Amino acid sequence: MGAGALGIAVARHARALGARVTLVDRGLPEPGDGPQQALRLAALQASAARAHALRQAAAFGMAGVEPKISMKAVQERAAALAADQAPATDRNRLAALGIEVVGGATRFVDRNSLMVGDRQIRPRNMVLAVGASPIVPAVPGLEQINYFTPDTILGNSRKLTHLLVVGGGASALGLAQAFARLGSAVTLVPQGTLLAGCDPELVSILARSLAAEGLRILDGARLSEIIPRAQGIGAVANLADGQQAVLDVSHVLLAAGNGADLDALDVAAARLRPSEGQGSHYARGPLGETGNRRVRVVGTAAGLDDWPAALAHGRAVVEALVLGAPVEKPVSQPVLVPTEPALAQIGGPAGLGGPARAGQKLLRTSLVENEQARAMGSAEGLAKVMTAADGKILAAGFVGPGAAEMAAFMTLAMEKNIALDRLARLSLPRPSLLAAVVALGEAAAAARPGPPGNRRLAAARQLLSFWRR
């Protein structure tokens, strides 16, 4: 159920495993479509990066200029790129793969069946892969203004004088930096801790870099009131130190997270209830299990907003239904903050804060010392890896150029149980951002004692060379 990117990906995976699959199109776009939103944001950020590069050209031996930006042209380019992706979700293409697509208003009839339009369906198993609606904080005055969401702001074609971004997650930061680079004054109120769940040291480096570009971040602040005005919008934020900040803004973007809205499906008829204390999350088990044995949830309804994590989880859920168990044990997916510099992390922040158990080591290297990063003009950057006593990678975090690629590399090493010191043998072109991974591998190799026999052999060779003199 749900013909957005996640629903289609799950349906295609189930069909590839040999299952008979019906995809339910509810007749409306599933909000928060991961790949489409990510592609449009990436296109917007690419334009913003060009504008930033023009302003910073003097640092590279060229004349810096203030770019003339047409938001209409920028957004038209982003929309065109997203439209090029659309044929991959065409109904005829899905039908050719053997997936039956049915459409119409959708609701549960009872625990075992649902209505799609005027057709009743009674499947063996049901997977809810519906979209995600933005969470609207309970702020007085917010209902009196027109505000943007991460979906709607990607269709905005006007320059925004002063944008207030409400939210401190990856999407909020990516959009905030893009619009700041495209000429808007931007203030970000994270509704608590900035990038909660990420390593604080990495977050502080990223925050300094964004602030240097002119992005104002009120870390720890929460929006407490919106004051509509004839011209502009007033906003009051409660700061972390107990004081208040009064802001005069032109537009507001709500990017404080998403929630699964299943009310239209009449989930009560299917005996589905949100997990206690989990808001709109309906999962009661690691593979999307709910209170109804026929129904499983993926994506936001399972507590997963991040697209790669939702996709990996959705495939594991389908494999459990079709094959009896996932093909591979689900692993943690990297958290990526799509800013420049990017921040990427695999594993929990506790694993990067310092040794927690005997034998564990925290290794780090500065990305500023990387040759390629210096050539690119990077001013800050850090890579951190926590290893177990046997050298296996437990957690890793990166902030700086190439952070996403390095995190992907570390994720693969973790999945294949490759010890960090083995990465010291990588052969790379020079210069390369991935040389930071090699540097971490070399540090791990230097810190790891060799087998006792090797140490005795080395000592014997040294003694022999002494007597030969």
C-alpha positions as CSV (number, residue, x, y, z in Angstrom):
1,M,0.0,0.0,0.0
2,G,1.5,3.3,-1.2
3,A,2.7,4.0,-4.7
4,G,5.5,6.3,-3.8
5,A,9.2,5.4,-4.3
6,L,9.4,3.2,-1.2
7,G,6.2,1.3,-2.0
8,I,7.3,0.7,-5.6
9,A,10.8,-0.4,-4.5
10,V,9.3,-2.9,-2.0
11,A,6.8,-4.2,-4.6
12,R,9.6,-4.7,-7.1
13,H,11.7,-6.5,-4.6
14,A,8.8,-8.8,-3.6
15,R,8.2,-9.6,-7.3
16,A,11.8,-10.4,-7.9
17,L,11.6,-12.9,-5.1
18,G,8.7,-14.6,-6.9
19,A,5.8,-13.3,-4.9
20,R,2.5,-12.4,-6.5
21,V,2.3,-8.6,-5.9
22,T,-0.5,-6.0,-5.9
23,L,0.6,-2.4,-5.6
24,V,-2.1,-0.1,-4.2
25,D,-2.0,3.5,-5.6
26,R,-4.1,5.6,-3.3
27,G,-4.7,8.2,-6.0
28,L,-2.6,11.0,-4.5
29,P,1.2,11.6,-4.3
30,E,2.7,10.0,-1.3
31,P,4.3,12.9,0.6
32,G,7.9,13.0,1.5
33,D,9.0,10.8,-1.5
34,G,12.6,10.1,-0.6
35,P,14.4,9.9,-4.0
36,Q,12.4,12.7,-5.7
37,Q,12.9,15.0,-2.8
38,A,16.6,14.1,-2.5
39,L,17.1,14.7,-6.3
40,R,15.4,18.1,-6.3
41,L,17.3,19.1,-3.2
42,A,20.6,17.9,-4.8
43,A,19.8,20.0,-7.9
44,L,19.0,23.0,-5.8
45,Q,22.2,22.5,-3.8
46,A,24.3,22.2,-7.0
47,S,23.0,25.6,-8.1
48,A,23.7,27.0,-4.7
49,A,27.2,25.6,-4.7
50,R,27.9,27.4,-8.0
51,A,26.7,30.7,-6.5
52,H,28.9,30.2,-3.4
53,A,31.9,29.3,-5.6
54,L,31.5,32.6,-7.5
55,R,31.6,34.5,-4.3
56,Q,34.7,32.6,-3.1
57,A,36.6,32.7,-6.3
58,A,39.2,35.1,-5.0
59,A,40.6,32.4,-2.7
60,F,41.4,30.4,-5.9
61,G,43.1,33.2,-7.8
62,M,40.1,34.6,-9.6
63,A,37.9,37.7,-9.2
64,G,35.0,37.0,-6.8
65,V,31.6,38.3,-7.9
66,E,28.1,38.4,-6.5
67,P,26.0,36.1,-8.7
68,K,22.6,37.2,-10.2
69,I,20.3,34.4,-9.2
70,S,17.0,33.5,-10.9
71,M,15.1,31.3,-8.5
72,K,12.6,30.5,-11.2
73,A,15.3,29.1,-13.5
74,V,17.0,27.3,-10.6
75,Q,13.8,25.5,-9.6
76,E,12.8,24.8,-13.2
77,R,16.1,22.9,-13.6
78,A,15.5,21.0,-10.5
79,A,12.0,20.1,-11.5
80,A,13.2,18.9,-15.0
81,L,15.8,16.6,-13.4
82,A,13.1,15.1,-11.2
83,A,10.7,14.7,-14.1
84,D,13.4,12.7,-16.0
85,Q,13.3,10.2,-13.1
86,A,9.5,9.7,-13.4
87,P,9.4,7.0,-16.1
88,A,11.0,4.5,-13.7
89,T,7.6,4.6,-11.8
90,D,5.4,4.3,-14.9
91,R,2.4,1.9,-14.4
92,N,3.1,0.1,-17.7
93,R,6.7,-0.6,-16.7
94,L,5.5,-2.1,-13.4
95,A,2.9,-4.2,-15.2
96,A,5.6,-5.5,-17.5
97,L,7.4,-6.7,-14.3
98,G,4.3,-8.6,-13.3
99,I,3.1,-6.2,-10.6
100,E,-0.6,-5.6,-10.6
101,V,-1.4,-1.9,-9.9
102,V,-4.8,-0.9,-8.6
103,G,-5.9,2.6,-7.7
104,G,-8.5,4.5,-5.8
105,A,-9.5,5.7,-2.3
106,T,-8.1,3.1,0.1
107,R,-9.3,1.9,3.6
108,F,-9.2,-1.2,5.7
109,V,-12.5,-3.1,6.0
110,D,-11.3,-5.4,8.8
111,R,-8.2,-7.1,10.0
112,N,-7.8,-9.2,6.8
113,S,-9.1,-7.1,3.9
114,L,-9.2,-3.6,2.4
115,M,-11.2,-1.6,-0.1
116,V,-9.5,0.1,-3.0
117,G,-12.2,2.1,-4.8
118,D,-15.1,-0.3,-5.2
119,R,-12.9,-3.4,-5.1
120,Q,-12.3,-5.5,-2.0
121,I,-8.9,-7.2,-1.7
122,R,-8.0,-9.9,0.8
123,P,-4.2,-10.5,0.5
124,R,-2.1,-12.9,2.5
125,N,0.1,-10.2,3.7
126,M,0.0,-6.4,3.6
127,V,2.9,-3.9,3.8
128,L,2.1,-0.3,4.5
129,A,4.6,2.0,2.7
130,V,2.7,5.2,2.8
131,G,4.3,8.7,2.7
132,A,5.3,10.9,5.5
133,S,3.7,14.3,6.4
134,P,5.7,17.0,8.2
135,I,5.3,17.3,11.9
136,V,3.6,20.6,12.8
137,P,4.8,21.8,16.2
138,A,2.2,23.2,18.6
139,V,3.2,26.8,18.3
140,P,0.6,29.6,18.9
141,G,0.1,31.6,15.8
142,L,1.5,29.0,13.4
143,E,-2.0,28.2,12.1
144,Q,-2.4,31.8,11.0
145,I,0.4,31.8,8.4
146,N,1.2,30.0,5.2
147,Y,4.4,28.0,5.8
148,F,6.6,25.8,3.6
149,T,7.4,22.1,4.1
150,P,10.4,20.3,2.6
151,D,8.2,19.3,-0.3
152,T,6.5,22.6,-1.0
153,I,9.6,24.8,-0.7
154,L,11.2,22.8,-3.6
155,G,8.6,24.4,-5.8
156,N,9.1,27.9,-4.6
157,S,10.3,30.2,-7.5
158,R,10.7,33.5,-5.5
159,K,13.7,34.8,-3.6
160,L,13.0,34.6,0.1
161,T,14.1,37.7,2.0
162,H,14.5,36.0,5.5
163,L,13.7,32.3,5.8
164,L,13.1,30.8,9.3
165,V,13.9,27.1,9.3
166,V,12.3,25.2,12.1
167,G,14.1,21.9,12.7
168,G,17.6,20.6,13.4
169,G,17.8,17.5,11.3
170,A,19.7,16.7,8.1
171,S,17.0,17.9,5.7
172,A,16.6,21.2,7.6
173,L,20.3,21.9,7.5
174,G,20.6,21.0,3.8
175,L,17.7,23.3,2.8
176,A,18.9,26.1,5.1
177,Q,22.4,26.2,3.5
178,A,21.0,26.0,0.0
179,F,18.7,29.0,0.4
180,A,21.4,30.9,2.3
181,R,23.8,30.4,-0.6
182,L,21.0,31.4,-3.1
183,G,20.8,34.9,-1.4
184,S,18.3,34.6,1.4
185,A,19.0,35.5,5.0
186,V,18.4,32.3,7.0
187,T,17.9,31.6,10.7
188,L,17.6,28.0,11.9
189,V,15.8,27.1,15.2
190,P,16.5,23.4,15.7
191,Q,13.7,22.7,18.3
192,G,16.4,21.4,20.7
193,T,19.8,20.0,20.1
194,L,21.2,20.4,16.6
195,L,21.5,17.0,14.8
196,A,20.6,15.1,18.0
197,G,22.1,11.6,17.8
198,C,25.2,12.7,15.9
199,D,28.7,13.0,17.4
200,P,28.8,16.5,19.1
201,E,32.4,17.1,18.0
202,L,31.5,16.5,14.4
203,V,28.3,18.6,14.7
204,S,30.3,21.6,16.2
205,I,32.7,21.6,13.3
206,L,29.8,21.6,10.8
207,A,28.0,24.3,12.7
208,R,31.1,26.5,12.6
209,S,31.5,26.0,8.9
210,L,27.8,26.9,8.2
211,A,28.0,30.0,10.5
212,A,31.1,31.2,8.6
213,E,28.9,31.3,5.5
214,G,26.3,33.5,7.3
215,L,23.8,30.9,8.4
216,R,22.5,31.8,11.8
217,I,21.9,28.7,14.0
218,L,20.2,29.1,17.4
219,D,21.4,25.8,18.9
220,G,19.2,24.5,21.6
221,A,16.4,27.0,20.8
222,R,12.7,26.2,20.4
223,L,10.1,28.2,18.5
224,S,7.5,29.4,21.0
225,E,5.3,31.9,19.1
226,I,4.4,33.2,15.7
227,I,3.2,36.7,15.3
228,P,1.5,37.4,12.0
229,R,2.0,41.0,10.7
230,A,0.8,43.0,7.7
231,Q,4.4,42.9,6.4
232,G,6.5,39.9,7.3
233,I,6.2,37.5,10.2
234,G,7.3,37.9,13.8
235,A,8.7,34.8,15.6
236,V,9.8,34.3,19.2
237,A,12.3,31.6,20.1
238,N,13.2,30.4,23.6
239,L,17.0,30.1,23.7
240,A,19.0,27.5,25.5
241,D,20.2,30.0,28.1
242,G,16.6,30.8,29.1
243,Q,16.4,34.1,27.2
244,Q,14.2,34.9,24.2
245,A,15.0,36.0,20.7
246,V,12.5,38.0,18.6
247,L,12.9,37.4,14.9
248,D,11.5,39.4,12.0
249,V,11.3,36.9,9.0
250,S,9.5,36.8,5.7
251,H,8.9,33.0,5.4
252,V,8.8,29.9,7.6
253,L,9.9,26.4,6.7
254,L,8.8,23.5,8.9
255,A,11.4,20.8,8.7
256,A,11.2,19.3,12.2
257,G,10.7,15.7,11.1
258,N,7.9,13.6,9.6
259,G,5.0,11.4,10.9
260,A,3.0,8.7,9.2
261,D,-0.6,9.8,8.8
262,L,-2.7,6.7,8.5
263,D,-6.1,8.1,9.5
264,A,-7.5,8.0,6.0
265,L,-6.9,4.2,5.9
266,D,-9.2,3.6,8.9
267,V,-6.4,1.7,10.7
268,A,-8.7,1.1,13.7
269,A,-10.7,-1.4,11.5
270,A,-7.4,-3.4,11.1
271,R,-6.7,-3.2,14.8
272,L,-3.6,-1.1,14.3
273,R,-2.4,1.2,17.0
274,P,0.7,3.3,17.3
275,S,3.4,1.8,19.6
276,E,3.2,3.2,23.1
277,G,5.2,6.4,23.4
278,Q,6.3,6.3,19.7
279,G,3.9,8.9,18.2
280,S,3.0,7.8,14.7
281,H,5.2,4.7,14.7
282,Y,3.3,1.4,14.4
283,A,6.1,-1.1,14.4
284,R,6.3,-3.5,17.4
285,G,9.2,-5.6,16.1
286,P,12.4,-5.2,14.1
287,L,10.8,-6.3,10.9
288,G,7.8,-4.0,10.9
289,E,5.5,-6.3,12.9
290,T,2.3,-4.7,14.1
291,G,-0.6,-5.7,16.3
292,N,-2.1,-7.3,13.2
293,R,-0.2,-10.4,12.1
294,R,-1.1,-9.8,8.4
295,V,0.1,-6.2,8.4
296,R,3.7,-4.9,8.5
297,V,4.9,-1.3,8.2
298,V,8.0,0.2,6.6
299,G,9.3,3.8,6.3
300,T,8.1,6.5,8.6
301,A,5.3,4.3,10.0
302,A,8.2,2.0,11.3
303,G,10.1,5.0,12.6
304,L,12.5,5.3,9.6
305,D,12.6,8.7,7.9
306,D,16.0,8.3,6.2
307,W,15.5,6.9,2.7
308,P,18.5,4.4,2.6
309,A,17.5,3.0,6.0
310,A,13.8,2.8,5.0
311,L,14.7,1.0,1.7
312,A,17.0,-1.5,3.4
313,H,14.4,-2.2,6.1
314,G,11.6,-2.5,3.5
315,R,13.6,-5.2,1.6
316,A,14.3,-7.1,4.8
317,V,10.6,-7.0,5.7
318,V,9.6,-8.4,2.3
319,E,12.3,-11.2,2.5
320,A,10.9,-12.1,5.9
321,L,7.4,-12.5,4.4
322,V,8.4,-14.3,1.2
323,L,11.4,-16.3,2.3
324,G,10.9,-16.6,6.0
325,A,13.9,-14.5,7.0
326,P,16.0,-11.6,5.6
327,V,18.7,-12.7,3.2
328,E,21.2,-10.7,5.3
329,K,21.0,-9.5,8.9
330,P,19.9,-5.8,8.7
331,V,22.7,-3.5,9.6
332,S,22.9,0.2,10.6
333,Q,22.8,2.6,7.7
334,P,24.9,5.8,7.5
335,V,23.3,9.0,8.6
336,L,24.1,11.7,6.0
337,V,23.7,15.5,6.4
338,P,23.6,16.8,2.9
339,T,25.5,20.1,3.5
340,E,28.9,21.3,2.3
341,P,30.9,20.1,4.0
342,A,28.9,17.0,4.6
343,L,28.6,15.1,7.8
344,A,28.2,11.3,7.8
345,Q,28.1,8.8,10.6
346,I,27.7,5.1,10.9
347,G,27.0,3.7,14.4
348,G,25.8,5.5,17.5
349,P,27.5,8.7,18.9
350,A,28.4,6.9,22.1
351,G,30.8,4.7,20.0
352,L,32.7,7.9,19.0
353,G,32.9,9.6,22.3
354,G,35.7,7.6,23.8
355,P,36.7,4.0,24.7
356,A,33.8,2.3,26.5
357,R,35.3,-1.1,27.0
358,A,38.7,-2.6,27.4
359,G,40.5,-3.0,24.1
360,Q,38.4,-0.5,22.2
361,K,40.3,2.3,20.5
362,L,39.2,5.7,19.1
363,L,41.3,6.8,16.1
364,R,41.1,10.1,14.4
365,T,42.7,12.1,11.6
366,S,42.3,15.7,10.5
367,L,40.9,16.1,7.0
368,V,42.6,19.5,6.7
369,E,45.9,17.6,6.4
370,N,44.5,15.6,3.4
371,E,46.2,16.8,0.2
372,Q,43.0,16.8,-1.9
373,A,41.0,18.6,0.8
374,R,43.7,21.3,1.0
375,A,43.6,21.7,-2.8
376,M,39.8,22.2,-2.6
377,G,40.3,24.9,0.0
378,S,38.7,23.0,2.9
379,A,39.3,24.8,6.2
380,E,38.0,22.2,8.6
381,G,37.4,18.4,8.7
382,L,37.7,15.4,10.9
383,A,37.5,11.6,10.6
384,K,36.9,9.4,13.7
385,V,36.7,5.6,14.0
386,M,36.0,3.4,17.0
387,T,37.4,-0.1,16.8
388,A,37.0,-3.3,18.9
389,A,39.8,-5.2,20.5
390,D,40.2,-7.3,17.4
391,G,40.3,-4.3,15.1
392,K,36.8,-4.5,13.7
393,I,35.1,-1.2,13.1
394,L,32.3,-0.4,15.6
395,A,31.4,3.2,14.6
396,A,32.8,5.9,12.3
397,G,32.1,9.6,11.7
398,F,33.2,12.1,9.2
399,V,32.7,15.8,8.6
400,G,34.4,17.5,5.6
401,P,34.7,16.9,1.8
402,G,34.2,13.3,0.8
403,A,32.4,12.5,4.1
404,A,29.6,10.6,2.4
405,E,31.9,8.4,0.3
406,M,34.1,7.6,3.3
407,A,31.1,6.6,5.4
408,A,29.9,4.4,2.6
409,F,33.3,2.8,2.5
410,M,33.3,2.2,6.2
411,T,29.8,0.8,6.1
412,L,30.9,-1.8,3.5
413,A,33.9,-2.7,5.7
414,M,31.6,-3.1,8.7
415,E,29.2,-5.3,6.8
416,K,32.1,-7.6,5.6
417,N,33.8,-7.6,9.0
418,I,37.0,-6.1,7.6
419,A,39.4,-4.9,10.3
420,L,40.4,-1.2,10.1
421,D,44.2,-2.0,9.8
422,R,43.5,-3.9,6.5
423,L,42.4,-0.6,4.9
424,A,46.0,0.6,5.2
425,R,46.7,-1.5,2.1
426,L,44.3,0.4,-0.2
427,S,45.9,1.6,-3.5
428,L,44.5,5.0,-4.3
429,P,45.3,7.8,-6.8
430,R,47.1,10.7,-5.4
431,P,45.8,13.1,-4.1
432,S,42.6,11.5,-2.9
433,L,40.0,12.3,-0.2
434,L,39.9,8.6,0.6
435,A,43.5,8.8,1.7
436,A,42.0,9.7,5.1
437,V,40.7,6.1,5.3
438,V,44.2,4.8,4.6
439,A,45.6,7.1,7.3
440,L,43.1,5.6,9.8
441,G,44.1,2.1,8.7
442,E,47.8,2.9,9.1
443,A,47.1,4.3,12.6
444,A,45.2,1.1,13.5
445,A,48.0,-1.1,12.2
446,A,50.6,0.8,14.2
447,A,48.5,0.5,17.4
448,R,47.8,-3.2,17.0
449,P,50.5,-5.5,18.4
450,G,51.6,-8.3,16.2
451,P,51.6,-12.0,17.1
452,P,54.2,-13.0,19.8
453,G,56.1,-15.2,17.3
454,N,56.5,-12.2,15.0
455,R,57.9,-10.1,17.8
456,R,60.4,-12.8,18.8
457,L,61.5,-13.2,15.1
458,A,62.0,-9.5,14.8
459,A,64.1,-9.4,18.0
460,A,66.2,-12.3,16.7
461,R,66.9,-10.6,13.4
462,Q,68.0,-7.4,15.2
463,L,70.4,-9.5,17.4
464,L,71.8,-11.3,14.4
465,S,72.4,-8.0,12.6
466,F,74.3,-6.7,15.6
467,W,76.7,-9.7,15.8
468,R,77.3,-9.4,12.0
469,R,78.7,-5.9,12.6
